[in-house]
Amino acid sequence: MTRTEHTLRITWHGGDRFVIHAGRHTVPVDQPADFGGGDTGPSPVDLFVGSIAAAIAHCAERYLHRCQLPAGVEVTARYELEVAPARIARVELTVDAPAMPRGLRESFRNALEHCALCSSLRTPPAVGIKVRTAEDDPALQVRCEPPPRHSPGGAGMPCQR
């Protein structure tokens, strides 16, 4: 099995705002205003579901190209959230592929189900979380802000020493 390692970096930009750095690309991330965020970018959940939909769209276009069919798909993602435990309970993807002949529909759907993200959801990756502090690495800077008045104990927790 061949593996390649990739690194993303996420930086805090105050409040609930973060920026994902992926190579030379940046993606803003925020929470909706009704959840105390500034709504300056998609939420992490929207990005997660959007990433699945985008992976399906890429696989679909590659399939069309291999079959020498006209390009052009659109993917609509709908999802449900569960509150306890907090999780995405269901994702439903609809792929509009106008040029797909009826006889290739099942082969097309099978190809889409083997995209990297769908495979990763079926066989979840190991997720490890390591916490580093300024005590571990003095090069780390402590950044903090006072909590917003409207959300006690929420995002923007004050620094505690």
DSSP file (Angstrom, degrees, kcal/mol; ACC not computed):
  #  RESIDUE AA STRUCTURE BP1 BP2  ACC     N-H-->O    O-->H-N    N-H-->O    O-->H-N    TCO  KAPPA ALPHA  PHI   PSI    X-CA   Y-CA   Z-CA
    1    1 A M              0   0    0      0, 0.0     2,-0.4     0, 0.0     0, 0.0   0.000 360.0 360.0 360.0 127.0    0.0    0.0    0.0
    2    2 A T        -     0   0    0      2,-0.0     2,-0.4     0, 0.0     0, 0.0  -0.796 360.0-175.5 -96.3 133.7    1.4    3.4   -1.0
    3    3 A R        -     0   0    0     -2,-0.4     2,-0.4     2,-0.0     0, 0.0  -0.968  11.4-163.6-127.7 144.3    0.8    6.4    1.2
    4    4 A T        -     0   0    0     -2,-0.4     2,-0.4     2,-0.0    -2,-0.0  -0.985  18.1-135.4-123.9 140.9    1.7   10.0    0.7
    5    5 A E        -     0   0    0     -2,-0.4     2,-0.3     2,-0.0    -2,-0.0  -0.780  22.2-178.2 -99.8 138.5    1.6   12.5    3.6
    6    6 A H        -     0   0    0     -2,-0.4     2,-0.4     2,-0.0    16,-0.0  -0.937  12.0-148.0-131.3 153.2    0.1   15.9    3.3
    7    7 A T        -     0   0    0     -2,-0.3    16,-0.4     2,-0.0     2,-0.3  -0.987   9.2-172.7-128.8 132.6   -0.2   18.8    5.8
    8    8 A L        -     0   0    0     -2,-0.4     2,-0.4    14,-0.1    14,-0.2  -0.892  12.0-152.8-112.8 150.8   -2.8   21.4    6.3
    9    9 A R  E     -A   21   0A   0     12,-2.1    12,-3.4    -2,-0.3     2,-0.5  -0.993   3.9-162.1-126.5 132.8   -2.4   24.3    8.7
   10   10 A I  E     -A   20   0A   0     -2,-0.4     2,-0.4    10,-0.2    10,-0.2  -0.962   8.9-166.1-116.8 126.1   -5.4   26.1   10.3
   11   11 A T  E     -A   19   0A   0      8,-2.4     8,-2.2    -2,-0.5     2,-0.3  -0.895  19.7-121.9-116.4 143.1   -4.8   29.5   11.8
   12   12 A W  E     -A   18   0A   0     -2,-0.4     6,-0.3     6,-0.2     3,-0.1  -0.607  22.0-178.0 -81.9 137.8   -7.1   31.4   14.2
   13   13 A H        -     0   0    0      4,-3.2     5,-0.2     1,-0.3     3,-0.1  -0.054  57.7 -75.4-126.8  30.5   -8.3   34.9   13.1
   14   14 A G  S >  S+     0   0    0      1,-0.3     3,-2.4     3,-0.3    -1,-0.3   0.245  98.1  13.0  90.4 147.2  -10.3   35.9   16.1
   15   15 A G  T 3  S-     0   0    0      1,-0.3   141,-0.3    -3,-0.1    -1,-0.3  -0.314 132.8 -28.4  57.4-130.7  -13.7   34.8   17.3
   16   16 A D  T 3  S+     0   0    0     20,-0.2     2,-0.4   139,-0.1    -1,-0.3   0.199 108.8 118.5 -99.2  13.8  -14.9   31.8   15.5
   17   17 A R    <   +     0   0    0     -3,-2.4    -4,-3.2    13,-0.1     2,-0.3  -0.682  32.6 162.4 -90.7 131.8  -12.9   32.6   12.4
   18   18 A F  E     -AB  12  29A   0     11,-2.8    11,-2.8    -2,-0.4     2,-0.4  -0.920  26.6-141.0-135.8 162.7  -10.1   30.4   11.1
   19   19 A V  E     -AB  11  28A   0     -8,-2.2    -8,-2.4    -2,-0.3     2,-0.5  -0.997  10.9-144.2-128.2 128.8   -8.3   30.0    7.8
   20   20 A I  E     -AB  10  27A   0      7,-3.1     7,-2.0    -2,-0.4     2,-0.6  -0.801  12.3-157.1 -88.4 127.9   -7.3   26.7    6.3
   21   21 A H  E     +AB   9  26A   0    -12,-3.4   -12,-2.1    -2,-0.5     2,-0.5  -0.938  17.1 172.1-107.7 115.1   -3.9   26.8    4.5
   22   22 A A  E >   - B   0  25A   0      3,-2.6     3,-2.2    -2,-0.6     2,-0.3  -0.888  64.8 -60.5-125.4  97.1   -3.6   24.0    1.9
   23   23 A G  T 3  S-     0   0    0     -2,-0.5    -1,-0.0   -16,-0.4     0, 0.0  -0.495 120.1 -17.2  62.7-125.7   -0.5   24.5   -0.1
   24   24 A R  T 3  S+     0   0    0     -2,-0.3     2,-0.3    -3,-0.1    -1,-0.3   0.330 123.3  91.9 -93.0   8.1   -0.9   27.9   -1.8
   25   25 A H  E <   -B   22   0A   0     -3,-2.2    -3,-2.6     2,-0.0     2,-0.4  -0.748  55.4-163.3-104.6 149.9   -4.6   28.0   -1.2
   26   26 A T  E     -B   21   0A   0     -2,-0.3    -5,-0.2    -5,-0.2    -2,-0.0  -0.985   2.7-170.1-129.9 144.6   -6.6   29.5    1.7
   27   27 A V  E     -B   20   0A   0     -7,-2.0    -7,-3.1    -2,-0.4     2,-0.2  -0.986  19.2-134.8-133.9 121.5  -10.1   28.8    2.8
   28   28 A P  E     -B   19   0A   0      0, 0.0     2,-0.4     0, 0.0    -9,-0.2  -0.489  20.4-166.9 -74.2 148.0  -11.9   30.8    5.4
   29   29 A V  E     +B   18   0A   0    -11,-2.8   -11,-2.8    12,-0.2     2,-0.3  -0.999  18.5 146.7-135.3 136.7  -13.9   29.0    8.0
   30   30 A D        -     0   0    0     12,-1.9   -13,-0.1    -2,-0.4     7,-0.1  -0.917  42.9-103.3-154.2 175.8  -16.5   30.5   10.4
   31   31 A Q        -     0   0    0     -2,-0.3     8,-2.1    12,-0.1     9,-0.2  -0.792  46.4 -94.3-104.0 153.6  -19.7   29.7   12.2
   32   32 A P    > > -     0   0    0      0, 0.0     5,-2.2     0, 0.0     3,-1.8  -0.267  36.0-111.9 -62.0 155.6  -23.1   31.1   11.1
   33   33 A A  G > 5S+     0   0    0      1,-0.3     3,-1.9     3,-0.2    -2,-0.0   0.858 117.0  60.6 -58.5 -37.2  -24.2   34.3   12.9
   34   34 A D  G 3 5S+     0   0    0      1,-0.3    -1,-0.3     2,-0.1     4,-0.0   0.567 105.2  49.8 -71.8  -5.3  -27.0   32.4   14.6
   35   35 A F  G < 5S-     0   0    0     -3,-1.8    -1,-0.3     2,-0.0    -2,-0.2   0.143 130.4 -93.4-111.7  15.9  -24.4   30.3   16.3
   36   36 A G  T < 5S+     0   0    0     -3,-1.9    -3,-0.2     1,-0.3   -20,-0.2   0.439  88.8 119.0  91.4   0.1  -22.3   33.2   17.4
   37   37 A G  S   <S-     0   0    0     -5,-2.2    -1,-0.3   -22,-0.1   -22,-0.1  -0.221  72.4-117.1 -88.4-177.0  -19.9   33.4   14.5
   38   38 A G        -     0   0    0     -3,-0.1    -5,-0.1    -2,-0.1    -1,-0.1   0.464  36.7-131.0 -98.7  -4.3  -19.4   36.1   11.9
   39   39 A D        +     0   0    0     -8,-2.1    -6,-0.1     1,-0.1     4,-0.1   0.862  61.1 139.4  55.6  39.8  -20.5   34.1    8.9
   40   40 A T  S    S-     0   0    0     -9,-0.2    -1,-0.1     1,-0.1   -23,-0.0   0.445  71.1  -0.1 -91.8  -0.8  -17.4   35.1    7.0
   41   41 A G  S    S-     0   0    0    -10,-0.1   -12,-0.2   -14,-0.1   -11,-0.2  -0.965  96.3 -61.3-169.0 173.9  -17.0   31.6    5.5
   42   42 A P        -     0   0    0      0, 0.0   -12,-1.9     0, 0.0    -2,-0.1  -0.272  56.1-108.8 -64.9 155.8  -18.5   28.1    5.5
   43   43 A S     >  -     0   0    0    -14,-0.2     4,-2.5     1,-0.1     5,-0.2  -0.405  30.2-106.8 -77.3 161.8  -18.7   26.2    8.8
   44   44 A P  H  > S+     0   0    0      0, 0.0     4,-2.3     0, 0.0     5,-0.1   0.878 122.8  52.4 -56.5 -37.5  -16.5   23.2    9.3
   45   45 A V  H  > S+     0   0    0      2,-0.2     4,-2.6     1,-0.2     5,-0.3   0.929 108.5  49.5 -65.9 -44.0  -19.5   20.9    8.9
   46   46 A D  H  > S+     0   0    0      1,-0.2     4,-3.0     2,-0.2    -1,-0.2   0.905 111.9  49.3 -60.2 -40.4  -20.4   22.6    5.6
   47   47 A L  H  X S+     0   0    0     -4,-2.5     4,-2.4     2,-0.2    -1,-0.2   0.899 109.9  51.3 -65.3 -39.6  -16.8   22.1    4.4
   48   48 A F  H  X S+     0   0    0     -4,-2.3     4,-1.6     2,-0.2    -2,-0.2   0.962 116.5  38.8 -61.5 -52.3  -16.8   18.5    5.4
   49   49 A V  H  X S+     0   0    0     -4,-2.6     4,-2.3     1,-0.2    -2,-0.2   0.902 115.8  53.6 -66.0 -40.1  -20.0   17.7    3.5
   50   50 A G  H  X S+     0   0    0     -4,-3.0     4,-2.7    -5,-0.3    -1,-0.2   0.848 105.1  55.0 -62.2 -34.0  -18.9   20.0    0.7
   51   51 A S  H  X S+     0   0    0     -4,-2.4     4,-2.3     2,-0.2    -1,-0.2   0.891 107.6  48.8 -66.2 -39.3  -15.6   18.1    0.4
   52   52 A I  H  X S+     0   0    0     -4,-1.6     4,-2.2     2,-0.2    -2,-0.2   0.947 113.5  46.8 -63.5 -46.9  -17.5   14.9    0.0
   53   53 A A  H  X S+     0   0    0     -4,-2.3     4,-2.3     1,-0.2    -2,-0.2   0.891 112.3  50.1 -62.6 -40.2  -19.6   16.4   -2.7
   54   54 A A  H  X S+     0   0    0     -4,-2.7     4,-2.5     2,-0.2    -1,-0.2   0.886 108.8  52.0 -66.6 -38.3  -16.6   17.9   -4.5
   55   55 A A  H  X S+     0   0    0     -4,-2.3     4,-2.4     2,-0.2    -2,-0.2   0.909 110.5  48.5 -63.6 -41.1  -14.8   14.6   -4.4
   56   56 A I  H  X S+     0   0    0     -4,-2.2     4,-2.7     2,-0.2    -2,-0.2   0.914 110.4  51.6 -62.8 -43.0  -17.9   13.0   -6.0
   57   57 A A  H  X S+     0   0    0     -4,-2.3     4,-2.4     2,-0.2    -2,-0.2   0.911 110.2  48.7 -61.4 -42.9  -18.0   15.7   -8.6
   58   58 A H  H  X S+     0   0    0     -4,-2.5     4,-2.3     2,-0.2    -2,-0.2   0.937 112.5  47.9 -62.3 -46.5  -14.3   15.2   -9.5
   59   59 A C  H  X S+     0   0    0     -4,-2.4     4,-2.3     1,-0.2    -2,-0.2   0.907 111.0  52.4 -60.2 -41.1  -14.8   11.5   -9.8
   60   60 A A  H  X S+     0   0    0     -4,-2.7     4,-2.5     1,-0.2    -2,-0.2   0.927 109.6  47.4 -61.8 -46.1  -17.8   12.0  -12.0
   61   61 A E  H  X S+     0   0    0     -4,-2.4     4,-2.4     1,-0.2    -1,-0.2   0.889 111.3  51.1 -65.2 -38.3  -16.0   14.3  -14.4
   62   62 A R  H  X S+     0   0    0     -4,-2.3     4,-2.7     2,-0.2    -1,-0.2   0.903 109.8  50.6 -64.8 -39.9  -13.1   11.9  -14.6
   63   63 A Y  H  X S+     0   0    0     -4,-2.3     4,-2.2     2,-0.2    -2,-0.2   0.943 110.6  48.9 -61.3 -47.9  -15.5    9.1  -15.4
   64   64 A L  H  <>S+     0   0    0     -4,-2.5     5,-3.1     1,-0.2    -2,-0.2   0.911 111.9  49.4 -59.0 -42.4  -17.1   11.2  -18.1
   65   65 A H  H ><5S+     0   0    0     -4,-2.4     3,-1.4     3,-0.2    -1,-0.2   0.929 109.9  50.2 -63.1 -46.0  -13.7   12.0  -19.6
   66   66 A R  H 3<5S+     0   0    0     -4,-2.7    -1,-0.2     1,-0.3    -2,-0.2   0.860 113.5  46.3 -60.4 -35.5  -12.6    8.4  -19.6
   67   67 A C  T 3<5S-     0   0    0     -4,-2.2    -1,-0.3    -5,-0.2    -2,-0.2   0.364 113.0-121.4 -88.4   5.4  -15.9    7.4  -21.4
   68   68 A Q  T < 5 +     0   0    0     -3,-1.4    -3,-0.2     1,-0.2    -2,-0.1   0.890  63.5 145.5  54.0  44.0  -15.4   10.3  -23.9
   69   69 A L      < -     0   0    0     -5,-3.1    -1,-0.2    -6,-0.2    -2,-0.1  -0.757  59.6 -83.0-105.2 155.9  -18.8   11.8  -22.8
   70   70 A P        -     0   0    0      0, 0.0    29,-0.2     0, 0.0    -1,-0.1  -0.295  49.6-121.4 -59.0 139.8  -19.6   15.5  -22.6
   71   71 A A        +     0   0    0     -7,-0.1   -10,-0.1    -6,-0.0    -9,-0.0  -0.289  61.4 101.2 -76.4 164.0  -18.4   17.1  -19.3
   72   72 A G        +     0   0    0     -2,-0.0    27,-0.3    26,-0.0     2,-0.3   0.589  30.8 164.0 122.4  90.6  -20.7   18.9  -16.9
   73   73 A V        -     0   0    0     24,-0.1     2,-0.4    25,-0.1    24,-0.2  -0.873  17.5-157.9-121.9 160.3  -22.0   17.5  -13.6
   74   74 A E  E     -C   96   0B   0     22,-1.7    22,-3.4    -2,-0.3     2,-0.5  -0.997   7.3-157.6-136.2 136.5  -23.6   19.2  -10.7
   75   75 A V  E     -C   95   0B   0     -2,-0.4     2,-0.5    20,-0.2    20,-0.2  -0.954   2.0-163.9-118.2 131.1  -23.7   17.7   -7.2
   76   76 A T  E     -C   94   0B   0     18,-2.5    18,-2.5    -2,-0.5     2,-0.5  -0.959   9.1-160.8-112.0 129.0  -26.3   18.7   -4.5
   77   77 A A  E     -C   93   0B   0     -2,-0.5     2,-0.4    16,-0.2    16,-0.2  -0.935  10.0-179.5-113.9 130.0  -25.5   17.7   -1.0
   78   78 A R  E     +C   92   0B   0     14,-2.5    14,-3.3    -2,-0.5     2,-0.3  -0.975  10.7 178.6-122.4 140.6  -28.1   17.5    1.8
   79   79 A Y  E     -C   91   0B   0     -2,-0.4     2,-0.4    12,-0.2    12,-0.2  -0.978  20.9-143.1-143.7 157.5  -27.3   16.5    5.3
   80   80 A E  E     -C   90   0B   0     10,-2.2     9,-2.3    -2,-0.3    10,-1.3  -0.947  15.4-146.6-118.5 139.7  -28.8   16.0    8.7
   81   81 A L  E     -C   88   0B   0     -2,-0.4     2,-0.4     7,-0.2     7,-0.2  -0.837   4.3-148.2-104.3 143.9  -27.2   16.8   12.0
   82   82 A E  E   > -C   87   0B   0      5,-3.1     5,-1.6    -2,-0.4     8,-0.0  -0.864   3.0-154.3-104.5 144.3  -27.7   15.0   15.2
   83   83 A V  T   5S+     0   0    0     -2,-0.4     3,-0.2     1,-0.3    -1,-0.1   0.909  74.1  60.3 -87.7 -46.0  -27.5   16.9   18.5
   84   84 A A  T   5S+     0   0    0      1,-0.4    -1,-0.3     2,-0.1     2,-0.1  -0.923 120.4  18.3-132.3 109.1  -26.5   14.2   21.0
   85   85 A P  T   5S-     0   0    0      0, 0.0     2,-0.5     0, 0.0    -1,-0.4   0.576 106.8-123.3 -76.0 153.3  -23.9   13.1   20.2
   86   86 A A  T   5 +     0   0    0     -3,-0.2     2,-0.3    -2,-0.1    -3,-0.2  -0.486  61.4 121.2 -65.3 115.6  -23.1   16.0   17.9
   87   87 A R  E   <S-C   82   0B   0     -5,-1.6    -5,-3.1    -2,-0.5     2,-0.7  -0.984  71.4 -90.6-166.3 162.8  -22.5   14.4   14.5
   88   88 A I  E     -C   81   0B   0     -2,-0.3    -7,-0.2    -7,-0.2     3,-0.1  -0.796  39.0-173.6 -81.6 117.9  -23.5   14.4   10.9
   89   89 A A  E     +     0   0B   0     -9,-2.3     2,-0.3    -2,-0.7    -8,-0.2   0.810  62.0   5.3 -86.7 -32.3  -26.2   11.7   10.9
   90   90 A R  E     -C   80   0B   0    -10,-1.3   -10,-2.2     2,-0.0     2,-0.4  -0.989  52.7-165.1-156.4 141.1  -26.8   11.4    7.1
   91   91 A V  E     -C   79   0B   0     -2,-0.3     2,-0.5   -12,-0.2   -12,-0.2  -0.999   9.0-170.0-127.4 128.7  -25.5   12.8    3.9
   92   92 A E  E     -C   78   0B   0    -14,-3.3   -14,-2.5    -2,-0.4     2,-0.4  -0.980   5.2-166.3-120.9 123.3  -27.5   12.5    0.6
   93   93 A L  E     -C   77   0B   0     -2,-0.5     2,-0.5   -16,-0.2   -16,-0.2  -0.912   5.8-165.2-111.9 133.2  -25.8   13.4   -2.6
   94   94 A T  E     -C   76   0B   0    -18,-2.5   -18,-2.5    -2,-0.4     2,-0.6  -0.979   7.6-160.0-116.5 122.4  -27.6   13.9   -5.9
   95   95 A V  E     -C   75   0B   0     -2,-0.5     2,-0.8   -20,-0.2   -20,-0.2  -0.903   2.7-158.0-105.9 115.7  -25.4   13.9   -9.0
   96   96 A D  E     +C   74   0B   0    -22,-3.4   -22,-1.7    -2,-0.6    -2,-0.0  -0.847  20.7 166.8 -91.9 113.0  -26.9   15.6  -12.1
   97   97 A A    >   -     0   0    0     -2,-0.8     3,-2.0   -24,-0.2   -24,-0.1  -0.766   9.5-179.3-127.6  82.2  -25.1   14.1  -15.1
   98   98 A P  T 3  S+     0   0    0      0, 0.0    -1,-0.1     0, 0.0   -25,-0.1   0.783  80.2  51.3 -57.4 -31.1  -27.1   15.1  -18.2
   99   99 A A  T 3  S+     0   0    0    -27,-0.3   -26,-0.1   -29,-0.2   -28,-0.0   0.441  80.4 116.9 -88.6   1.7  -24.8   13.4  -20.7
  100  100 A M    <   -     0   0    0     -3,-2.0     2,-0.1   -31,-0.1    -3,-0.1  -0.575  63.5-134.2 -76.7 118.2  -24.8   10.0  -18.9
  101  101 A P    >   -     0   0    0      0, 0.0     3,-1.8     0, 0.0     4,-0.5  -0.446  18.7-120.2 -67.1 144.5  -26.4    7.3  -21.0
  102  102 A R  G >  S+     0   0    0      1,-0.3     3,-1.2     2,-0.2     4,-0.4   0.843 110.9  61.5 -54.1 -37.8  -28.9    5.1  -19.1
  103  103 A G  G 3  S+     0   0    0      1,-0.3    -1,-0.3     2,-0.1     4,-0.2   0.682 106.6  44.9 -67.0 -18.6  -26.8    2.0  -19.8
  104  104 A L  G <> S+     0   0    0     -3,-1.8     4,-2.8     1,-0.1    -1,-0.3   0.412  83.6  99.4-102.3   0.2  -23.8    3.4  -17.9
  105  105 A R  H <> S+     0   0    0     -3,-1.2     4,-2.5    -4,-0.5     5,-0.2   0.897  84.3  45.0 -57.4 -46.1  -25.7    4.7  -14.9
  106  106 A E  H  > S+     0   0    0     -4,-0.4     4,-2.4     2,-0.2    -1,-0.2   0.909 114.8  48.0 -67.4 -41.8  -24.9    1.7  -12.6
  107  107 A S  H  > S+     0   0    0     -4,-0.2     4,-2.1     2,-0.2    -1,-0.2   0.895 112.2  50.9 -62.7 -40.3  -21.2    1.7  -13.6
  108  108 A F  H  X S+     0   0    0     -4,-2.8     4,-2.1     2,-0.2    -2,-0.2   0.938 110.4  47.9 -61.7 -49.7  -21.1    5.5  -13.0
  109  109 A R  H  X S+     0   0    0     -4,-2.5     4,-1.9     1,-0.2    -2,-0.2   0.894 110.8  51.8 -61.5 -41.2  -22.6    5.2   -9.5
  110  110 A N  H  < S+     0   0    0     -4,-2.4     4,-0.5     1,-0.2    -1,-0.2   0.899 108.7  50.9 -61.9 -40.8  -20.2    2.4   -8.6
  111  111 A A  H >< S+     0   0    0     -4,-2.1     3,-1.1     1,-0.2    -1,-0.2   0.907 109.5  50.7 -62.7 -41.2  -17.2    4.5   -9.7
  112  112 A L  H >< S+     0   0    0     -4,-2.1     3,-1.6     1,-0.3    -1,-0.2   0.862 102.2  60.1 -66.6 -35.2  -18.5    7.4   -7.6
  113  113 A E  T 3< S+     0   0    0     -4,-1.9    -1,-0.3     1,-0.3    -2,-0.2   0.614 100.6  57.9 -69.3 -10.0  -18.9    5.2   -4.5
  114  114 A H  T <  S+     0   0    0     -3,-1.1    -1,-0.3    -4,-0.5    -2,-0.2   0.183  74.2 129.3-105.1  16.5  -15.1    4.4   -4.7
  115  115 A C  S <> S-     0   0    0     -3,-1.6     4,-2.6     1,-0.1     5,-0.2  -0.322  74.1-106.3 -65.9 158.9  -13.9    8.0   -4.4
  116  116 A A  H  > S+     0   0    0      1,-0.2     4,-1.9     2,-0.2     5,-0.1   0.862 117.8  47.5 -58.6 -40.5  -11.3    8.6   -1.8
  117  117 A L  H  > S+     0   0    0      2,-0.2     4,-1.8     1,-0.2    -1,-0.2   0.907 111.7  49.1 -71.9 -39.7  -13.6   10.4    0.7
  118  118 A C  H  > S+     0   0    0      1,-0.2     4,-1.8    -6,-0.2    -2,-0.2   0.925 112.8  48.6 -63.4 -42.2  -16.4    7.8    0.4
  119  119 A S  H  X S+     0   0    0     -4,-2.6     4,-2.3     1,-0.2    -1,-0.2   0.878 109.2  53.6 -63.0 -37.2  -13.8    5.0    1.0
  120  120 A S  H  < S+     0   0    0     -4,-1.9    -1,-0.2    -5,-0.2    -2,-0.2   0.828 107.7  50.4 -67.8 -31.5  -12.5    7.0    4.0
  121  121 A L  H  < S+     0   0    0     -4,-1.8    -1,-0.2     1,-0.2    -2,-0.2   0.853 111.1  48.2 -73.9 -34.0  -15.9    7.2    5.5
  122  122 A R  H  < S+     0   0    0     -4,-1.8    -2,-0.2     1,-0.3    -1,-0.2   0.891 127.7  26.2 -71.6 -39.0  -16.5    3.5    5.1
  123  123 A T  S  < S-     0   0    0     -4,-2.3    -1,-0.3    -5,-0.2    -2,-0.1  -0.817  96.9-144.1-122.4  87.4  -13.1    2.7    6.6
  124  124 A P        -     0   0    0      0, 0.0    -3,-0.1     0, 0.0     2,-0.1  -0.153  13.6-118.6 -59.0 143.0  -12.4    5.6    8.9
  125  125 A P        -     0   0    0      0, 0.0     2,-0.4     0, 0.0    -5,-0.0  -0.372  33.6 -96.2 -73.1 158.5   -8.8    6.9    9.2
  126  126 A A        -     0   0    0     -2,-0.1     2,-0.6     1,-0.0     0, 0.0  -0.640  41.4-158.4 -71.4 130.0   -7.1    6.9   12.5
  127  127 A V        -     0   0    0     -2,-0.4     2,-0.4    -3,-0.0    -1,-0.0  -0.959  10.6-175.5-117.3 116.7   -7.4   10.3   13.9
  128  128 A G        -     0   0    0     -2,-0.6     2,-0.5     2,-0.0    -2,-0.0  -0.889   9.9-157.3-111.5 143.2   -4.9   11.4   16.5
  129  129 A I        -     0   0    0     -2,-0.4     2,-0.5     2,-0.0    -2,-0.0  -0.977   9.3-176.2-122.5 120.3   -4.9   14.6   18.5
  130  130 A K        -     0   0    0     -2,-0.5     2,-0.5     2,-0.0    -2,-0.0  -0.960  13.5-149.5-115.0 131.6   -1.8   16.0   20.0
  131  131 A V        -     0   0    0     -2,-0.5     2,-0.4     2,-0.0    -2,-0.0  -0.892  12.7-172.0-104.6 125.4   -1.9   19.1   22.1
  132  132 A R        -     0   0    0     -2,-0.5     2,-0.3     4,-0.0    -2,-0.0  -0.924   4.8-173.9-113.3 142.4    1.2   21.4   22.2
  133  133 A T    >>  -     0   0    0     -2,-0.4     4,-2.2     1,-0.0     3,-0.7  -0.764  44.0 -98.3-124.9 173.0    1.5   24.4   24.5
  134  134 A A  T 34 S+     0   0    0     -2,-0.3     6,-0.1     1,-0.2    -1,-0.0   0.778 124.2  61.1 -63.0 -25.2    4.0   27.2   25.0
  135  135 A E  T 34 S+     0   0    0      1,-0.2    -1,-0.2     2,-0.1    -3,-0.0   0.853 108.4  42.6 -67.7 -33.4    5.4   25.1   27.8
  136  136 A D  T <4 S+     0   0    0     -3,-0.7    -2,-0.2     1,-0.3    -1,-0.2   0.870 133.8  16.6 -76.8 -38.9    6.2   22.4   25.2
  137  137 A D    ><  -     0   0    0     -4,-2.2     3,-2.6     1,-0.1    -1,-0.3  -0.873  64.2-160.8-140.7  99.9    7.5   24.7   22.6
  138  138 A P  T 3  S+     0   0    0      0, 0.0    -4,-0.1     0, 0.0    -1,-0.1   0.678  88.5  72.6 -58.1 -16.7    8.4   28.3   23.7
  139  139 A A  T 3  S+     0   0    0      2,-0.1     2,-0.3    -3,-0.0    -5,-0.1   0.711  77.2  95.6 -71.1 -18.4    8.1   29.4   20.0
  140  140 A L  S <  S-     0   0    0     -3,-2.6     2,-0.4    -7,-0.2    -3,-0.0  -0.557  71.0-143.9 -73.1 134.6    4.3   29.1   20.3
  141  141 A Q        -     0   0    0     -2,-0.3     2,-0.6    -8,-0.0    -2,-0.1  -0.796  10.9-124.6-100.2 142.4    2.7   32.4   21.2
  142  142 A V        -     0   0    0     -2,-0.4     2,-0.4    -8,-0.0    17,-0.0  -0.763  31.7-177.5 -84.9 122.6   -0.3   32.7   23.4
  143  143 A R        +     0   0    0     -2,-0.6     2,-0.3     2,-0.0  -131,-0.0  -0.980  12.2 153.3-120.5 132.2   -3.2   34.5   21.7
  144  144 A C        -     0   0    0     -2,-0.4    13,-0.1    15,-0.1    -2,-0.0  -0.969  22.6-164.5-150.9 167.0   -6.4   35.2   23.4
  145  145 A E        -     0   0    0     12,-0.6    -2,-0.0    -2,-0.3  -131,-0.0  -0.973  38.0 -90.6-147.4 157.5   -9.3   37.6   23.4
  146  146 A P        -     0   0    0      0, 0.0    11,-0.1     0, 0.0     3,-0.1  -0.389  53.0 -98.0 -68.3 151.2  -12.1   38.3   25.9
  147  147 A P        -     0   0    0      0, 0.0     9,-0.2     0, 0.0    10,-0.1  -0.394  43.4-100.5 -67.6 146.2  -15.2   36.2   25.6
  148  148 A P    >   -     0   0    0      0, 0.0     3,-1.0     0, 0.0     6,-0.2  -0.367  27.0-125.9 -62.6 146.9  -18.1   37.9   23.7
  149  149 A R  T 3  S+     0   0    0      1,-0.2     0, 0.0     3,-0.1     0, 0.0   0.806 106.0  56.5 -65.2 -29.3  -20.7   39.3   26.0
  150  150 A H  T 3  S+     0   0    0      1,-0.2    -1,-0.2  -114,-0.1  -114,-0.0   0.568 108.3  45.1 -84.0  -7.9  -23.5   37.3   24.2
  151  151 A S  S X  S-     0   0    0     -3,-1.0     3,-2.2     4,-0.1    -1,-0.2  -0.594  74.5-161.5-136.0  77.6  -22.0   33.9   24.6
  152  152 A P  T 3  S+     0   0    0      0, 0.0     3,-0.1     0, 0.0    -3,-0.1  -0.341  81.9   5.9 -60.1 130.7  -20.7   33.2   28.2
  153  153 A G  T 3  S+     0   0    0      1,-0.2     4,-0.1    -5,-0.1     3,-0.1   0.547 111.1 109.2  76.8   6.2  -18.3   30.3   28.2
  154  154 A G  S <  S-     0   0    0     -3,-2.2     3,-0.2     1,-0.3    -1,-0.2   0.174  75.9 -24.0 -93.2-148.8  -18.4   30.0   24.4
  155  155 A A  S    S+     0   0    0      1,-0.2    -1,-0.3    -3,-0.1  -139,-0.1  -0.170 119.6  43.9 -58.7 155.4  -15.9   30.8   21.7
  156  156 A G  S    S-     0   0    0   -141,-0.3    -1,-0.2    -9,-0.2    -2,-0.1   0.851  78.3-172.0  76.7  35.6  -13.2   33.3   22.5
  157  157 A M        -     0   0    0     -3,-0.2   -12,-0.6    -4,-0.1    -1,-0.2  -0.317  27.3-109.0 -60.4 140.7  -12.5   31.9   25.9
  158  158 A P        -     0   0    0      0, 0.0     2,-0.2     0, 0.0    -1,-0.1  -0.314  38.8 -95.0 -68.4 157.1  -10.1   34.1   27.9
  159  159 A C        -     0   0    0     -3,-0.1     2,-0.4   -17,-0.0   -15,-0.1  -0.487  40.5-162.1 -70.8 141.8   -6.6   32.9   28.5
  160  160 A Q              0   0    0     -2,-0.2    -3,-0.0     1,-0.1    -1,-0.0  -0.991 360.0 360.0-126.7 135.3   -6.2   31.1   31.8
  161  161 A R              0   0    0     -2,-0.4    -1,-0.1     0, 0.0    -2,-0.0   0.357 360.0 360.0-118.9 360.0   -2.8   30.5   33.4
